[in-house]
Amino acid sequence: MAADPTISPAEYIRAHIRTVPDWPAAGIQFRDITPLLSNPRVFRVLIDQFVHRYFNVRPSAIAGLDARGFIIGSVVAYELNIGFVPIRKKGKLPFSTLEETYELEYGSATVEMHTDAVRPGDRVVLIDDLIATGGTMLAGLRLLRRLGAEVLEGAAIVDLPELKGSARLREAGLDLFTLVDFAGH
């Protein structure tokens, strides 16, 4: 799809998100961002939306959630000339860590961050590819706050508002910026 000057960047990005029905389970409409990453023009438009938003805000760091938040977050951090903080699944970081467990539909999961990843007063943007139930981003928010960081905003490409994750995050005091939303799951 060629760039169309009559559509917004959000519409352009939405047009490149693939929906995969019944994955990973029946009834789920999986929003696949890999087409955004494989097309250099679309990837540039995507990254520019975040870079332009945070250019004058001047965060200290971008914190990205494992794993697709690493892809977007590290490039945005590079473009802003600031540090990148990975928030990883449990057992993946080699140094002293803090951990936060959160509930999934069936069970729980844990994410970790190095204890020296941020300092009190650091201004951080927390980024992931998608907000569904909000559990992962909420766990990342708690980790950053435990280390004294000021989380300026949570950011994602996609919001699935019917799953109520964005509402949960706002209730926790996190401002959100998302590029597109999709109805349903």
KEKE-3310 file (N, C-alpha, C; in steps of 0.2 Angstrom, whole numbers, plus 5000, padded with zeros to 4 digits):
npx = (5004:5004:5009:4996:4992:4980:4975:4977:4991:4988:4978:4985:4994:4985:4980:4990:4991:4989:4975:4973:4962:4956:4967:4978:4969:4952:4940:4948:4954:4968:4979:4991:5007:5018:5018:5019:5032:5040:5039:5048:5044:5032:5036:5044:5035:5027:5037:5040:5028:5029:5041:5040:5030:5036:5048:5049:5046:5055:5059:5069:5071:5066:5055:5053:5042:5043:5040:5038:5038:5051:5055:5049:5051:5066:5070:5064:5069:5083:5081:5077:5089:5091:5091:5087:5076:5075:5060:5058:5053:5052:5068:5076:5085:5102:5107:5105:5088:5071:5055:5038:5023:5008:4991:4985:4973:4972:4980:4996:5009:5026:5036:5052:5065:5080:5088:5095:5091:5083:5083:5078:5066:5069:5062:5051:5045:5033:5032:5023:5018:5004:4989:4979:4972:4979:4988:5002:5008:5004:5011:5024:5023:5022:5034:5043:5039:5042:5055:5056:5054:5047:5033:5029:5020:5010:5013:5007:5005:4992:4976:4965:4950:4939:4943:4946:4959:4965:4957:4959:4973:4972:4965:4974:4982:4989:4993:4989:4994:4989:4990:4980:4964:4955:4939:4932:4940)
npy = (4994:5010:5026:5037:5053:5058:5052:5049:5047:5038:5030:5025:5017:5008:5002:4993:4984:4967:4956:4941:4928:4918:4915:4916:4906:4899:4911:4923:4938:4941:4954:4958:4965:4963:4966:4980:4982:4976:4983:4997:5010:5011:5007:5018:5029:5024:5024:5038:5043:5041:5047:5060:5064:5063:5071:5084:5083:5076:5064:5054:5041:5027:5014:4997:4984:4967:4957:4963:4977:4980:4981:4993:5002:5003:5008:5020:5026:5027:5036:5047:5050:5044:5033:5016:5005:4988:4978:4963:4946:4935:4928:4931:4942:4946:4952:4960:4961:4968:4961:4959:4952:4947:4945:4933:4927:4914:4909:4916:4928:4934:4949:4957:4969:4977:4982:4994:5001:5012:5028:5037:5050:5049:5052:5043:5035:5022:5008:4998:4985:4983:4986:4976:4967:4975:4970:4967:4980:4987:4980:4983:4997:4997:4992:5002:5013:5008:5010:5023:5031:5043:5040:5045:5043:5029:5020:5014:5004:4999:4999:4989:4992:4986:4975:4982:4985:4998:5006:5001:5005:5018:5021:5017:5028:5031:5040:5038:5035:5030:5023:5017:5010:4994:4987:4974:4958)
npz = (5000:4995:5002:5007:5005:5010:5021:5039:5049:5059:5053:5042:5048:5055:5043:5040:5050:5053:5055:5063:5063:5077:5084:5097:5101:5099:5094:5097:5090:5084:5084:5073:5073:5065:5051:5051:5055:5045:5033:5027:5026:5032:5045:5048:5049:5059:5070:5070:5075:5089:5092:5088:5097:5110:5109:5113:5126:5133:5140:5152:5150:5140:5144:5139:5137:5137:5124:5112:5115:5116:5103:5098:5108:5110:5097:5098:5109:5104:5094:5101:5108:5121:5136:5136:5144:5148:5152:5157:5155:5169:5175:5165:5166:5170:5182:5198:5202:5203:5205:5198:5199:5190:5185:5174:5161:5163:5176:5181:5178:5178:5178:5177:5182:5181:5196:5196:5185:5183:5191:5206:5202:5189:5173:5164:5150:5147:5136:5125:5113:5112:5121:5131:5142:5151:5161:5160:5157:5168:5178:5174:5176:5190:5194:5190:5197:5210:5210:5211:5199:5189:5180:5165:5155:5148:5133:5117:5102:5099:5106:5114:5119:5124:5132:5143:5148:5146:5153:5166:5168:5167:5179:5188:5188:5177:5162:5145:5129:5113:5096:5088:5089:5092:5090:5100:5103)
capx = (5000:5007:5007:4991:4992:4973:4974:4981:4996:4985:4974:4990:4996:4980:4979:4995:4990:4985:4971:4973:4957:4956:4974:4981:4963:4946:4937:4953:4956:4975:4982:4998:5010:5024:5018:5022:5040:5043:5039:5052:5040:5027:5040:5046:5029:5025:5042:5039:5023:5031:5047:5037:5026:5041:5053:5050:5044:5062:5060:5075:5072:5060:5055:5050:5040:5045:5045:5037:5039:5058:5057:5047:5055:5073:5071:5061:5075:5088:5080:5077:5095:5090:5092:5082:5076:5070:5057:5058:5050:5056:5073:5080:5090:5108:5109:5100:5081:5065:5050:5031:5018:5002:4987:4983:4966:4973:4987:5000:5016:5031:5041:5058:5069:5087:5087:5099:5089:5081:5084:5072:5066:5069:5056:5051:5039:5033:5030:5022:5014:4997:4986:4973:4970:4983:4992:5009:5009:5003:5016:5029:5022:5023:5041:5046:5037:5045:5062:5056:5054:5040:5031:5026:5014:5011:5011:5006:5002:4985:4972:4959:4947:4934:4946:4947:4966:4967:4953:4963:4979:4970:4963:4981:4985:4994:4991:4990:4994:4989:4989:4974:4960:4951:4934:4932:4946)
capy = (5000:5017:5032:5041:5060:5060:5048:5051:5042:5032:5026:5022:5012:5003:4998:4988:4979:4961:4953:4934:4926:4912:4914:4909:4902:4901:4917:4928:4941:4943:4960:4956:4971:4962:4970:4987:4981:4973:4988:5002:5016:5010:5007:5025:5032:5022:5027:5045:5046:5041:5052:5067:5065:5064:5075:5090:5080:5074:5059:5051:5034:5023:5007:4993:4978:4961:4957:4968:4984:4981:4983:5000:5006:5004:5013:5027:5029:5029:5042:5053:5050:5043:5026:5011:5000:4982:4975:4956:4940:4932:4924:4933:4947:4943:4956:4961:4963:4968:4958:4960:4947:4950:4939:4932:4924:4907:4909:4922:4929:4939:4953:4959:4975:4978:4987:5000:5003:5019:5031:5041:5056:5048:5053:5037:5033:5015:5007:4991:4985:4983:4985:4971:4968:4980:4967:4968:4987:4989:4977:4988:5004:4996:4991:5009:5017:5006:5012:5030:5034:5046:5037:5051:5040:5023:5021:5007:5005:4996:4998:4985:4995:4981:4971:4986:4987:5005:5009:4999:5008:5025:5021:5017:5035:5031:5043:5033:5037:5024:5026:5015:5005:4990:4984:4966:4955)
capz = (5000:4995:5006:5004:5009:5012:5027:5044:5051:5062:5048:5038:5053:5055:5037:5040:5055:5051:5060:5062:5067:5080:5086:5099:5103:5095:5096:5098:5084:5086:5080:5072:5071:5061:5044:5052:5055:5039:5028:5030:5026:5038:5051:5049:5051:5066:5075:5070:5079:5096:5093:5088:5104:5116:5107:5118:5133:5135:5146:5154:5147:5137:5146:5135:5139:5134:5119:5106:5117:5115:5096:5097:5113:5109:5092:5100:5113:5100:5090:5106:5111:5128:5137:5135:5150:5146:5157:5154:5158:5174:5174:5159:5167:5174:5188:5204:5199:5206:5201:5199:5197:5188:5184:5167:5161:5167:5179:5182:5175:5182:5174:5181:5179:5185:5202:5194:5178:5184:5198:5209:5199:5181:5169:5160:5146:5147:5130:5123:5106:5113:5128:5131:5149:5155:5166:5159:5158:5175:5182:5173:5180:5198:5195:5189:5203:5216:5210:5211:5193:5187:5173:5161:5150:5144:5126:5114:5095:5098:5112:5114:5125:5127:5137:5149:5151:5146:5159:5172:5168:5169:5186:5192:5187:5171:5156:5140:5122:5108:5090:5085:5094:5088:5094:5100:5106)
cpx = (5004:5005:5002:4990:4985:4971:4979:4986:4993:4981:4979:4993:4991:4979:4984:4995:4986:4981:4971:4968:4959:4963:4976:4975:4957:4943:4941:4954:4963:4977:4989:5002:5016:5024:5020:5029:5043:5043:5042:5048:5035:5030:5042:5040:5027:5030:5041:5034:5025:5037:5044:5033:5031:5047:5054:5048:5051:5062:5067:5077:5065:5061:5051:5048:5041:5039:5044:5038:5047:5059:5055:5051:5062:5074:5069:5067:5081:5087:5079:5084:5095:5091:5086:5082:5072:5067:5055:5054:5055:5062:5077:5085:5096:5110:5104:5093:5076:5060:5043:5027:5011:4998:4985:4976:4967:4980:4990:5006:5020:5035:5046:5061:5075:5085:5091:5097:5086:5083:5078:5072:5067:5062:5055:5044:5039:5029:5029:5019:5007:4994:4979:4970:4973:4988:4999:5011:5009:5008:5023:5029:5024:5031:5045:5045:5041:5052:5062:5055:5047:5039:5026:5019:5016:5009:5011:5004:4995:4982:4966:4954:4941:4936:4948:4954:4967:4963:4957:4969:4977:4968:4969:4985:4990:4990:4993:4990:4994:4987:4982:4971:4956:4945:4935:4939:4951)
cpy = (5006:5022:5036:5048:5062:5057:5050:5046:5036:5028:5022:5016:5006:4999:4993:4983:4973:4958:4945:4931:4919:4910:4918:4904:4904:4907:4924:4931:4944:4949:4960:4963:4970:4965:4977:4987:4980:4978:4995:5009:5016:5011:5014:5029:5030:5025:5034:5047:5046:5047:5059:5069:5067:5068:5081:5089:5079:5070:5057:5045:5032:5016:5003:4986:4972:4958:4963:4975:4985:4984:4991:5004:5008:5009:5020:5030:5031:5035:5048:5054:5049:5035:5022:5006:4994:4980:4968:4951:4937:4927:4926:4939:4944:4946:4956:4964:4964:4964:4960:4955:4950:4944:4939:4929:4918:4907:4916:4922:4934:4942:4955:4965:4975:4983:4994:5003:5010:5022:5036:5048:5055:5049:5048:5037:5025:5013:4999:4991:4986:4983:4981:4972:4973:4977:4968:4975:4989:4986:4981:4994:5003:4996:4998:5013:5015:5008:5020:5034:5037:5043:5042:5049:5033:5024:5014:5009:5004:4996:4993:4987:4990:4976:4975:4987:4994:5008:5007:5003:5016:5026:5020:5023:5036:5035:5038:5037:5031:5027:5024:5010:5000:4987:4976:4964:4954)
cpz = (5000:5000:5003:5008:5012:5019:5033:5045:5054:5058:5044:5042:5053:5049:5036:5046:5053:5057:5058:5067:5071:5082:5092:5101:5099:5098:5097:5091:5086:5081:5079:5069:5066:5054:5045:5052:5049:5033:5030:5030:5032:5045:5053:5052:5058:5071:5076:5075:5086:5097:5093:5095:5109:5115:5112:5125:5137:5141:5147:5150:5144:5140:5142:5138:5135:5130:5114:5108:5117:5108:5095:5101:5112:5103:5094:5104:5109:5097:5095:5110:5119:5129:5136:5141:5148:5153:5154:5158:5164:5172:5168:5160:5172:5180:5193:5201:5205:5202:5203:5196:5195:5185:5176:5167:5164:5170:5180:5178:5179:5177:5179:5177:5184:5190:5200:5187:5178:5191:5200:5205:5191:5179:5163:5156:5145:5140:5128:5116:5107:5120:5127:5138:5153:5160:5166:5160:5165:5180:5181:5176:5187:5199:5195:5195:5209:5216:5210:5205:5192:5180:5170:5158:5149:5137:5122:5107:5095:5105:5110:5119:5128:5132:5143:5152:5151:5152:5166:5173:5170:5176:5190:5191:5182:5165:5151:5133:5117:5102:5087:5090:5089:5093:5094:5103:5101)
residu = (MET:ALA:ALA:ASP:PRO:THR:ILE:SER:PRO:ALA:GLU:TYR:ILE:ARG:ALA:HIS:ILE:ARG:THR:VAL:PRO:ASP:TRP:PRO:ALA:ALA:GLY:ILE:GLN:PHE:ARG:ASP:ILE:THR:PRO:LEU:LEU:SER:ASN:PRO:ARG:VAL:PHE:ARG:VAL:LEU:ILE:ASP:GLN:PHE:VAL:HIS:ARG:TYR:PHE:ASN:VAL:ARG:PRO:SER:ALA:ILE:ALA:GLY:LEU:ASP:ALA:ARG:GLY:PHE:ILE:ILE:GLY:SER:VAL:VAL:ALA:TYR:GLU:LEU:ASN:ILE:GLY:PHE:VAL:PRO:ILE:ARG:LYS:LYS:GLY:LYS:LEU:PRO:PHE:SER:THR:LEU:GLU:GLU:THR:TYR:GLU:LEU:GLU:TYR:GLY:SER:ALA:THR:VAL:GLU:MET:HIS:THR:ASP:ALA:VAL:ARG:PRO:GLY:ASP:ARG:VAL:VAL:LEU:ILE:ASP:ASP:LEU:ILE:ALA:THR:GLY:GLY:THR:MET:LEU:ALA:GLY:LEU:ARG:LEU:LEU:ARG:ARG:LEU:GLY:ALA:GLU:VAL:LEU:GLU:GLY:ALA:ALA:ILE:VAL:ASP:LEU:PRO:GLU:LEU:LYS:GLY:SER:ALA:ARG:LEU:ARG:GLU:ALA:GLY:LEU:ASP:LEU:PHE:THR:LEU:VAL:ASP:PHE:ALA:GLY:HIS)
# end
